[in-house]
Amino acid sequence: MDWLYTLCRWTLGGIFIHAGGTKLLEPEVFAVLIEAYGILPEGLLMPVAIALPLLEVMAGIGLLFDIRGSLALMTGLLLLFMVVLGYGIWMGLDVDCGCFGPEDPEAEAFHGLRLSLFRDLVMLAGVLFLYGWRRYRALRPAGLMLMVHQLFNKRRKEDAYM
């Protein structure tokens, strides 16, 4: 069953890398999508339109390599997205969720905040599975500094043999 843990990590990581990457390609368009919710002042739109996708990409890459903290970051982002989507549903907004940037196929078909919220709930279930599997198997994700240290030590050993 360890393969299921890896598959879940890679799937969630890939989704977050894709979602964040598409938004980073056109942060101005993402800022307009954020503005439609009416939550942030205008001065914060561009910084948030850049910071959120960067955090998504970082969480996705971190989860691919099972780096400590990446799952917590992804959990926080998912909870934030769910709160914003819930707010949009509660306010009756007819806006694009902005989940996958300006080329979101869901946005072309219809403005589905409820569907986006459901999708985030499914991803949250995947996150909870990962937390549970880590606890069950006593897995400890690698620290980023430890990984960098091991990489440099490996290169030094290779250079010493040449």
C-alpha positions in Angstrom: 0.0 0.0 0.0 3.0 2.3 0.1 2.4 2.9 -3.7 -1.0 4.4 -2.8 0.8 6.9 -0.5 3.2 7.8 -3.3 0.5 8.0 -5.9 -1.6 10.3 -3.7 1.4 12.6 -3.0 2.3 12.8 -6.7 -1.3 13.4 -7.8 -1.9 16.2 -5.2 1.6 17.7 -5.9 1.0 17.7 -9.7 -2.4 19.3 -9.3 -0.9 22.1 -7.1 2.1 22.6 -9.5 -0.3 22.8 -12.5 -2.8 25.1 -10.8 -0.1 27.5 -9.4 1.9 27.4 -12.6 -1.0 28.4 -14.8 -1.8 31.3 -12.5 1.9 32.5 -12.4 1.9 32.7 -16.2 -0.8 35.5 -16.1 -0.9 37.0 -12.6 -2.8 40.0 -13.8 -5.7 37.8 -14.9 -5.6 35.9 -11.6 -5.7 39.3 -9.8 -8.9 40.2 -11.6 -10.4 36.8 -10.6 -9.5 37.5 -6.9 -11.0 41.0 -7.2 -14.3 39.5 -8.2 -14.7 38.1 -4.7 -14.4 41.6 -3.2 -12.3 40.3 -0.2 -9.0 42.1 -0.7 -8.2 45.8 -1.1 -6.9 46.7 -4.5 -3.3 47.2 -3.2 -3.0 43.6 -2.2 -4.4 42.0 -5.4 -1.1 41.7 -7.3 1.0 40.6 -4.3 -1.6 37.9 -3.5 -2.0 37.0 -7.2 1.7 36.2 -7.2 2.2 34.8 -3.6 -0.6 32.3 -3.7 0.4 30.5 -6.9 4.1 30.5 -5.7 3.0 28.8 -2.4 0.9 26.3 -4.5 3.9 25.4 -6.6 6.2 25.2 -3.5 3.7 22.9 -1.8 3.3 20.8 -4.9 7.1 20.4 -5.4 7.6 19.7 -1.7 4.9 17.0 -1.7 6.5 15.4 -4.8 9.7 15.0 -2.9 8.0 14.4 0.5 9.6 17.4 2.1 8.6 18.3 5.7 6.1 21.1 5.9 4.8 20.8 2.3 1.7 18.8 3.4 0.9 21.4 6.1 1.3 24.2 3.5 -1.0 22.3 1.1 -3.6 21.8 3.9 -3.5 25.5 4.8 -4.0 26.5 1.2 -6.8 24.1 0.7 -8.6 25.3 3.8 -8.1 28.9 2.6 -9.5 28.1 -0.8 -12.5 26.3 0.8 -13.2 29.3 3.0 -13.1 31.7 0.0 -15.3 29.4 -2.1 -17.7 29.0 0.8 -17.9 32.8 1.0 -18.6 33.1 -2.7 -21.3 30.5 -2.4 -22.8 32.2 0.6 -22.8 35.6 -1.1 -24.3 34.1 -4.2 -21.4 35.2 -6.4 -21.4 34.1 -10.0 -17.7 34.2 -10.6 -14.9 31.9 -11.8 -13.2 30.1 -8.9 -9.8 30.9 -10.4 -8.5 27.5 -9.4 -6.6 26.7 -12.5 -5.9 30.2 -13.9 -7.5 32.0 -16.8 -7.8 28.9 -19.0 -9.8 26.9 -16.5 -12.1 24.6 -18.6 -14.6 24.7 -15.7 -14.8 28.5 -16.1 -15.7 28.2 -19.8 -18.5 25.8 -19.2 -20.0 27.4 -16.1 -19.1 29.2 -13.0 -19.1 26.3 -10.5 -18.1 27.4 -7.1 -19.9 24.4 -5.6 -18.0 22.0 -7.9 -14.7 23.7 -7.0 -15.6 23.3 -3.3 -16.3 19.6 -3.8 -13.0 19.2 -5.7 -11.2 20.8 -2.8 -13.0 18.5 -0.3 -11.8 15.5 -2.4 -8.2 16.9 -2.3 -8.5 17.5 1.4 -9.6 13.8 1.8 -6.3 12.9 0.0 -4.4 15.1 2.4 -6.0 13.5 5.4 -5.1 10.1 3.9 -1.5 11.2 3.6 -1.5 12.4 7.3 -3.1 9.1 8.4 -0.7 7.0 6.4 2.3 8.8 7.8 1.0 8.2 11.3 0.2 4.6 10.6 3.6 3.8 9.0 5.5 6.1 11.2 6.8 8.0 8.1 8.8 11.1 8.6 9.2 13.4 5.6 12.7 14.6 4.8 13.8 18.0 5.9 14.9 20.3 3.0 18.2 21.1 4.6 18.9 17.4 5.1 18.2 16.7 1.4 20.5 19.5 0.3 23.2 18.3 2.7 23.0 14.8 1.3 23.1 16.0 -2.3 26.3 18.0 -1.7 27.9 15.1 0.2 27.2 12.8 -2.7 28.7 15.2 -5.2 31.9 15.6 -3.0 32.3 11.9 -2.8 31.9 11.6 -6.6 34.4 14.4 -7.2 36.9 12.7 -4.8 36.8 9.5 -6.9 37.6 11.3 -10.1 
